[in-house]
Amino acid sequence: MAHLLIIGASGGIGLRAVEAALSAGHRVRALSRSAQAISVEAPPDSFEPFPADATDAAALATALEGVDAVILAVGAAPTLARTLRPVTLFTDVTRALLPAMQAAGVRRLVAVTGFGAGDSRAAMSLLERTGHDLLLGRAYADKTVQEAMIRDSDLDWLIVRPTILTNRPARGNAKVLRDPAQWRNGLISRADVAALLVREAATPTLSHEAPVLTV
């Protein structure tokens, strides 16, 4: 049983990761500004909501006490403002988290970005890149910098790049595409992404890689 800190735990992949971790018997500390509103079924002493801003260094230092690994699943829904103005959420959180993990001696970091971040952008078709840039360009520019920050750290990191997300139940058929020649777009449920994050945080099999995840 691992003790996991899940950052961005109140929605999307983060909330699914909380559910998957508890289902697998792990202990979870769930960090989010709205953590107290998270409603999950959990055995006694296995779930700890931790209301905090993920860019708060002091809060992160406390949140990292006693944990074995971190799942970084901060997300931001596309809005008009995020298409028009620079996005710094992902780098702001990562900039605070990396030194906090180093200071706490927590080595394992499993972070979610997305297909189109970093060098996976080159695997997109021209049509995919055009639509992606219009809707998500600024957010993914920030995720690309975030990936570089994680790669430059001396942590035991894994970056997971899911393709288009759905809310379907987990099916256990996710393909982890490690070879850039195989990278392609597709669909993947948030639940399947979360299951992989939890497995890799608790019992690592991949390290210093950034695979694309699809079905």
C-alpha positions in Angstrom: 0.0 0.0 0.0 1.4 3.4 -1.0 0.6 6.8 0.4 0.0 9.1 -2.6 -0.3 12.9 -2.9 -2.7 13.7 -5.7 -2.5 17.3 -6.9 -5.5 18.6 -8.8 -7.7 16.1 -7.0 -11.1 17.7 -7.2 -12.1 17.0 -10.8 -11.2 15.4 -14.1 -8.3 12.9 -14.1 -7.3 14.0 -10.6 -10.6 12.9 -9.1 -10.6 9.7 -11.1 -7.0 9.0 -9.7 -8.3 9.5 -6.2 -11.0 7.0 -6.8 -8.6 4.5 -8.5 -6.1 4.8 -5.7 -8.6 4.2 -2.9 -10.1 1.3 -4.9 -6.6 -0.2 -5.1 -6.1 0.1 -1.3 -3.8 3.0 -1.2 -3.8 6.0 1.1 -4.6 9.3 -0.6 -3.9 12.9 0.3 -6.0 15.0 -2.1 -4.7 18.5 -2.7 -7.0 21.0 -4.3 -8.4 24.4 -3.4 -11.8 22.7 -3.2 -10.6 19.5 -1.6 -13.2 19.6 1.2 -15.9 19.2 -1.4 -14.5 15.9 -2.7 -17.0 13.1 -2.1 -15.6 9.6 -2.2 -16.2 6.3 -0.4 -13.1 5.5 1.5 -12.0 3.2 4.4 -11.2 5.0 7.7 -7.9 6.9 7.6 -7.3 6.2 3.9 -8.5 9.6 2.5 -7.3 13.0 3.6 -8.6 16.1 1.8 -6.0 18.8 1.8 -7.4 22.2 0.8 -4.6 24.3 -0.6 -3.3 26.3 -3.6 -0.9 24.0 -5.5 1.5 26.9 -6.0 1.9 27.6 -2.2 5.3 26.3 -1.3 4.5 26.1 2.5 1.4 24.1 1.8 3.2 21.7 -0.5 5.9 21.1 2.1 3.2 20.0 4.6 1.3 18.0 2.0 4.4 16.1 1.0 5.1 14.9 4.6 5.0 11.1 4.7 4.0 10.4 1.1 5.6 7.9 -1.2 4.8 9.5 -4.6 3.1 12.4 -6.2 0.5 12.4 -9.0 0.3 15.8 -10.7 -3.0 16.1 -12.5 -3.8 19.8 -12.4 -6.2 20.7 -15.2 -7.9 23.8 -16.6 -11.0 23.8 -18.7 -10.7 25.6 -22.0 -12.1 29.1 -21.7 -12.1 32.2 -23.9 -9.6 33.9 -21.6 -7.2 30.9 -21.9 -7.3 31.1 -25.7 -6.5 34.8 -25.6 -4.0 35.2 -22.8 -0.8 33.4 -21.8 -1.4 30.4 -19.5 1.1 29.8 -16.6 -0.8 27.5 -14.3 1.1 24.4 -15.2 4.5 25.9 -14.9 3.6 27.8 -11.7 2.5 24.6 -10.0 5.6 22.7 -11.2 8.0 25.4 -10.3 6.7 25.2 -6.7 6.4 21.4 -6.6 9.8 20.3 -7.8 12.0 21.9 -5.1 9.4 21.0 -2.5 9.7 17.3 -3.5 13.4 17.5 -3.4 13.4 19.0 0.0 11.0 16.4 1.3 12.9 13.5 -0.2 9.9 12.4 -2.3 11.4 11.0 -5.5 8.5 9.6 -7.6 6.5 12.1 -9.7 3.9 11.0 -12.3 2.6 14.1 -14.2 -0.1 14.4 -16.8 0.3 16.8 -19.7 -1.3 15.7 -23.0 -0.8 14.7 -26.6 0.5 17.8 -28.3 2.8 18.9 -25.6 6.6 18.8 -26.0 7.9 16.6 -28.9 4.6 14.9 -29.3 3.3 17.9 -31.2 5.4 16.7 -34.2 3.2 13.6 -34.4 0.1 15.6 -35.1 -1.2 16.2 -38.6 -1.5 19.8 -39.9 -5.2 19.7 -39.4 -4.8 18.5 -35.8 -2.3 21.1 -35.0 -4.4 23.9 -36.4 -7.5 23.0 -34.3 -5.4 22.2 -31.3 -3.6 25.5 -31.4 -6.9 27.5 -31.8 -8.4 25.9 -28.7 -5.5 24.8 -26.5 -2.4 26.5 -27.9 -1.6 28.7 -24.9 -2.2 26.0 -22.4 -0.1 23.5 -24.3 2.7 26.0 -24.7 2.8 26.1 -20.9 2.6 22.3 -20.7 5.6 22.1 -23.0 7.6 24.3 -20.7 6.3 22.2 -17.7 7.6 19.0 -19.3 11.0 20.6 -19.8 11.1 21.6 -16.1 10.3 18.0 -15.1 12.8 16.5 -17.4 15.5 18.8 -16.1 14.8 17.7 -12.5 16.7 14.9 -10.8 13.4 13.2 -9.7 12.2 9.8 -10.7 9.6 11.2 -13.1 7.1 9.9 -15.7 5.2 12.2 -18.0 1.9 10.8 -19.3 0.3 12.3 -22.5 -3.3 11.2 -22.9 -5.1 11.9 -26.2 -8.7 13.1 -26.4 -10.4 12.5 -23.0 -13.8 10.9 -22.5 -15.8 10.1 -19.4 -16.4 6.5 -20.2 -15.7 3.8 -17.6 -12.3 2.3 -17.4 -11.8 -0.6 -19.8 -8.2 -1.5 -19.2 -7.3 -1.4 -22.8 -5.1 1.7 -22.8 -2.1 1.6 -25.1 1.1 3.1 -23.7 2.9 4.3 -26.8 6.6 4.8 -25.9 8.0 4.8 -29.5 7.6 8.3 -31.1 7.0 6.5 -34.4 3.8 5.1 -33.0 2.4 8.3 -31.5 -1.1 9.1 -32.8 -4.3 10.8 -31.7 -7.3 8.9 -30.4 -9.6 8.6 -27.5 -8.9 7.6 -23.9 -11.2 7.6 -20.8 -10.1 9.7 -17.8 -10.6 6.6 -15.7 -8.1 4.6 -17.8 -5.6 7.4 -17.6 -6.1 7.6 -13.8 -5.6 3.8 -13.4 -2.3 4.1 -15.1 -1.2 7.0 -13.0 -1.9 5.2 -9.8 -0.2 2.0 -10.9 2.9 3.9 -12.0 3.0 6.1 -8.8 2.7 3.1 -6.5 4.7 0.5 -8.4 6.8 2.2 -11.1 7.7 0.4 -14.3 8.4 3.4 -16.5 10.9 6.1 -15.7 12.2 9.2 -17.5 9.8 8.7 -20.3 6.9 10.6 -21.8 4.6 8.1 -23.6 1.3 8.9 -25.4 -1.7 7.2 -24.0 -4.6 6.1 -26.2 -6.7 3.1 -27.1 
